[in-house]
Amino acid sequence: MQRLLFSLMAGPLLVAAGQSTPDLGTAEGRCRSNELGPSFLVNVEGLKDRTGKLKLEVYPAKDPDFLEDDNILLSAGKVFRRVEQPVPASGPVQLCVRVPSTGRYAVSLLHDRDGNRKFGWRVDGIGFAGNPRLGWSKPAASAASAVARSGPTQIEIVMNYRRGLGMRPIR
Protein backbone atom coordinates (compact mmCIF):
# COMPACT_ATOMS: atom_id res chain seq x y z
CA MET A 1 0.00 0.00 0.00
CA GLN A 2 1.08 3.54 -0.57
CA ARG A 3 0.48 6.64 1.48
CA LEU A 4 -0.36 10.04 0.08
CA LEU A 5 1.43 12.95 1.66
CA PHE A 6 0.29 16.38 0.56
CA SER A 7 2.09 19.64 0.20
CA LEU A 8 0.61 22.46 -1.83
CA MET A 9 4.06 23.41 -3.04
CA ALA A 10 5.27 19.92 -3.97
CA GLY A 11 1.94 18.25 -4.74
CA PRO A 12 1.02 14.75 -3.68
CA LEU A 13 3.90 12.50 -2.80
CA LEU A 14 3.48 8.75 -3.07
CA VAL A 15 5.37 6.82 -0.46
CA ALA A 16 6.01 3.04 -0.21
CA ALA A 17 5.12 0.33 -2.72
CA GLY A 18 1.84 -0.01 -4.57
CA GLN A 19 -0.12 1.97 -7.08
CA SER A 20 -3.37 3.83 -6.60
CA THR A 21 -6.20 2.63 -8.80
CA PRO A 22 -7.75 5.46 -10.87
CA ASP A 23 -11.21 3.87 -11.03
CA LEU A 24 -11.68 3.30 -7.29
CA GLY A 25 -14.74 5.12 -6.01
CA THR A 26 -16.03 6.12 -9.45
CA ALA A 27 -18.92 3.65 -9.67
CA GLU A 28 -20.12 4.60 -6.17
CA GLY A 29 -19.64 8.33 -6.85
CA ARG A 30 -21.44 8.53 -10.18
CA CYS A 31 -24.78 10.31 -9.89
CA ARG A 32 -27.82 8.93 -11.62
CA SER A 33 -29.89 11.18 -13.88
CA ASN A 34 -32.20 13.23 -11.64
CA GLU A 35 -30.29 12.09 -8.53
CA LEU A 36 -32.54 12.12 -5.46
CA GLY A 37 -30.25 10.63 -2.80
CA PRO A 38 -27.53 12.28 -0.74
CA SER A 39 -25.06 13.94 -3.09
CA PHE A 40 -23.09 17.10 -3.71
CA LEU A 41 -23.86 19.25 -6.75
CA VAL A 42 -20.61 21.18 -7.06
CA ASN A 43 -20.65 24.48 -8.93
CA VAL A 44 -17.09 25.21 -10.05
CA GLU A 45 -15.95 28.83 -10.16
CA GLY A 46 -12.71 30.49 -11.23
CA LEU A 47 -11.32 28.00 -13.75
CA LYS A 48 -8.11 29.28 -15.30
CA ASP A 49 -8.97 27.77 -18.68
CA ARG A 50 -11.02 25.02 -20.31
CA THR A 51 -8.29 22.40 -20.73
CA GLY A 52 -7.79 19.01 -19.10
CA LYS A 53 -10.04 17.19 -16.66
CA LEU A 54 -11.77 17.83 -13.36
CA LYS A 55 -11.37 15.26 -10.59
CA LEU A 56 -13.79 15.59 -7.66
CA GLU A 57 -13.11 13.43 -4.58
CA VAL A 58 -14.98 12.87 -1.32
CA TYR A 59 -13.25 11.79 1.91
CA PRO A 60 -14.20 11.34 5.56
CA ALA A 61 -14.13 14.76 7.27
CA LYS A 62 -11.30 13.72 9.62
CA ASP A 63 -7.74 15.02 9.26
CA PRO A 64 -6.02 11.58 9.16
CA ASP A 65 -8.35 10.43 6.35
CA PHE A 66 -8.48 13.64 4.30
CA LEU A 67 -6.52 13.18 1.03
CA GLU A 68 -5.45 9.69 2.14
CA ASP A 69 -4.78 7.08 -0.53
CA ASP A 70 -8.00 5.62 -1.96
CA ASN A 71 -6.82 2.00 -1.51
CA ILE A 72 -6.14 2.58 2.18
CA LEU A 73 -9.50 4.25 2.80
CA LEU A 74 -11.53 1.59 1.01
CA SER A 75 -9.64 -1.32 2.56
CA ALA A 76 -10.43 0.18 5.98
CA GLY A 77 -14.12 0.45 5.06
CA LYS A 78 -14.05 4.26 4.93
CA VAL A 79 -15.78 6.57 2.48
CA PHE A 80 -14.07 7.47 -0.76
CA ARG A 81 -15.84 8.69 -3.89
CA ARG A 82 -14.44 10.05 -7.16
CA VAL A 83 -15.94 11.65 -10.25
CA GLU A 84 -13.87 12.68 -13.26
CA GLN A 85 -14.92 14.54 -16.37
CA PRO A 86 -13.33 16.64 -19.09
CA VAL A 87 -13.59 20.38 -18.55
CA PRO A 88 -16.53 21.60 -20.66
CA ALA A 89 -15.56 23.93 -23.51
CA SER A 90 -17.96 26.65 -22.33
CA GLY A 91 -20.77 27.45 -19.96
CA PRO A 92 -21.24 26.84 -16.25
CA VAL A 93 -19.40 23.87 -14.77
CA GLN A 94 -21.19 21.53 -12.37
CA LEU A 95 -20.25 18.07 -11.13
CA CYS A 96 -22.36 15.67 -9.10
CA VAL A 97 -20.97 13.08 -6.69
CA ARG A 98 -23.03 10.65 -4.61
CA VAL A 99 -22.29 10.07 -0.94
CA PRO A 100 -23.42 7.06 1.12
CA SER A 101 -25.57 8.99 3.58
CA THR A 102 -26.25 12.40 5.06
CA GLY A 103 -23.41 13.90 7.06
CA ARG A 104 -20.17 15.86 6.83
CA TYR A 105 -17.56 14.99 4.19
CA ALA A 106 -14.32 16.60 3.05
CA VAL A 107 -14.37 17.44 -0.67
CA SER A 108 -11.48 18.25 -3.01
CA LEU A 109 -11.50 19.26 -6.67
CA LEU A 110 -8.46 19.03 -8.95
CA HIS A 111 -8.25 20.88 -12.28
CA ASP A 112 -5.79 18.51 -13.94
CA ARG A 113 -4.77 20.85 -16.75
CA ASP A 114 -1.96 18.63 -18.08
CA GLY A 115 -3.94 15.38 -17.80
CA ASN A 116 -1.31 13.46 -15.81
CA ARG A 117 -3.79 12.49 -13.02
CA LYS A 118 -1.63 14.16 -10.32
CA PHE A 119 -1.63 17.59 -8.71
CA GLY A 120 1.24 19.70 -10.00
CA TRP A 121 1.28 23.00 -8.12
CA ARG A 122 2.92 24.85 -11.03
CA VAL A 123 0.27 23.84 -13.58
CA ASP A 124 -2.92 22.54 -12.00
CA GLY A 125 -5.66 24.12 -9.92
CA ILE A 126 -7.13 22.88 -6.66
CA GLY A 127 -10.18 23.74 -4.64
CA PHE A 128 -12.04 22.47 -1.59
CA ALA A 129 -15.53 22.60 -0.11
CA GLY A 130 -15.74 25.59 2.21
CA ASN A 131 -13.15 27.40 0.06
CA PRO A 132 -10.48 27.63 2.78
CA ARG A 133 -7.54 29.97 2.32
CA LEU A 134 -4.61 27.81 1.21
CA GLY A 135 -1.19 27.83 2.80
CA TRP A 136 1.88 25.59 2.53
CA SER A 137 0.06 22.41 3.52
CA LYS A 138 -3.34 20.84 3.05
CA PRO A 139 -6.24 22.54 4.81
CA ALA A 140 -7.86 20.96 7.84
CA ALA A 141 -10.60 18.50 6.90
CA SER A 142 -13.14 20.57 8.84
CA ALA A 143 -12.29 23.67 6.75
CA ALA A 144 -12.55 21.68 3.48
CA SER A 145 -15.86 19.98 4.22
CA ALA A 146 -19.59 20.34 3.69
CA VAL A 147 -22.71 18.68 5.06
CA ALA A 148 -24.68 16.49 2.65
CA ARG A 149 -28.43 16.58 3.14
CA SER A 150 -30.89 13.81 2.24
CA GLY A 151 -31.11 15.03 -1.38
CA PRO A 152 -28.67 16.86 -3.65
CA THR A 153 -26.75 19.54 -1.74
CA GLN A 154 -25.36 22.44 -3.77
CA ILE A 155 -21.91 23.74 -2.89
CA GLU A 156 -19.53 26.10 -4.66
CA ILE A 157 -15.82 25.44 -5.03
CA VAL A 158 -13.54 28.29 -6.13
CA MET A 159 -10.40 27.05 -7.85
CA ASN A 160 -6.92 28.11 -6.72
CA TYR A 161 -3.83 28.31 -8.95
CA ARG A 162 -0.20 29.19 -8.42
CA ARG A 163 0.24 32.91 -7.95
CA GLY A 164 3.76 33.83 -6.94
CA LEU A 165 4.81 31.42 -4.20
CA GLY A 166 1.28 30.53 -3.12
CA MET A 167 -2.02 29.17 -4.30
CA ARG A 168 -5.06 31.44 -4.54
CA PRO A 169 -8.03 32.23 -6.78
CA ILE A 170 -7.20 34.02 -10.01
CA ARG A 171 -9.97 36.59 -9.70
N, C-alpha and C positions, 0 to 999 in steps of 0.2 A: 504494500500500500504506500501511497505517497501522501505527503502533507503539503498543503498550500499555505505558504507564508505570503503576506501581502505588504507591500510598501508602495505608496503612490508614486514614489520617484523611480523605483526599480521595476514595478509591476509584480505580477505573481511569480513566486519562486517555487519550483517543484523540488521537493526534497525526498530522498530515498527511492527505492525501486518501485516500478509499477507505472501504469499509464492511465490517466483519466479517460473515461468513456464518453465521447461527445453526445451520445443519444440518451444517457441516463436522465431520467426525469422528464423527458419530452412527451412521452405518451400520457403520463399523469397530468402534465401541465397544460396540454392542449385543450383549449376551450371548444365546446360544441357550439354550433350555430344557435343563436339566441340563448346563450348560457344563462341558467337560472340559479345554479348553485353558488357556493362561496367562491369568489374569484376576485382578482384585481384587474380593472380596466385601466391601463396605464397610458396617460396622455403624455407624450414626449415633447419637450420644449427645448429650444436652443441647440438644435443640431448644427454642427459646423458645415456640413455638406450632405449630399444625398448619395454617398458611396458606401460600399461595404454592407455589413449585416448588423442587426441589433440582436443582442443576447440578453434576455431577461431571466433572472434567477431568483428563486425564493428559498430562504433558509429559516431555521428556527431563530427567534429573536433573542438569542443568548450569545454573548461575546465569544465563548469557545467554539461555537458552531458556525458563526457568521463567516462566510467565505471559505469554509472548510471544504476539503476535497469531497466531491460528490460520492465517490465510492465509500469513503469512510462514513459519511452521513447515512447513506442507505443501508450499509451493512450493520449499522447500529440501530436501525429502525427509526431514524429521524427523517424529518421532512426535507425534501429537496425537489424542486420543480424547475424546469427550464423550458423556455420558448425562444426559438430563433426565427428570424425572418429577414429577408433583404430589406434595406432601407427603401421605402417608396420614393419614386422619382419626384413626386410633388404632393401637395396637400397635407392635411393634418396627419400625424403619426400616432396610432394607438395600437397597443398590444394587449392581449388578454391572456392571463395565466390562472389556471384553476388551483385552488388550495384545498386540502382535505377537509377542513372544517372552519368555523368561525374562530377568530382569535388573532393574536399579534404575530406578524412574520417580518423578518428582515428581507428587503428587496433591493437587488442591484441590477443595473442596466449598463451594458457595455456597448458602445458604438465601435465595433471592430472595423475600422476604416480600411485596414490593409488585408482583412480576411484571413489572418493567420490563427484565429481562434484564441488568442491570448491578449491580455491587456498590455499595450506598450505605451507608456506614459508620454512619449514624444509624439505619437501619432493618433492614438485612440482617445475616445471620450468615455467618461464614466459618470454615472449618476445613481442616486439612492432615493428610496422612499424617504419622505421627511426633508429632503434637500439639505442635508447638513453641510456646514462649511467644511471644506476639506483641508487637511494639513499634511504632514509627512507620513502619516500612517492611516490605516483604515479607520473609518468612524466607528463609534460604539454601535452595537446592534440596536440599542434602544433609539438612537438618533436616526438610524437608517431603516426604521420599521414603520408599519402601518397596521391598522386593525381591519381584518376582513369581516364583513357582515354576512348575513345569511344568503344574500344575493350578490350580484356584481357590485364591487366597491370601486369608485373612481378615485384615482390618485394622479398627481402630476409629478413627473420627474424632470428636473432641469439638468441638462448635460453639462459636464465640466471638461475642459480641455487645457492642455498645457498653456500657461501664460507666464512667461518669465520662468521663475524657479518653482512655481506652484501650479495647482489645478484650480480653475474657477470657471464660471459661466462666461461665454464670449460676449454676452450682451451687456 
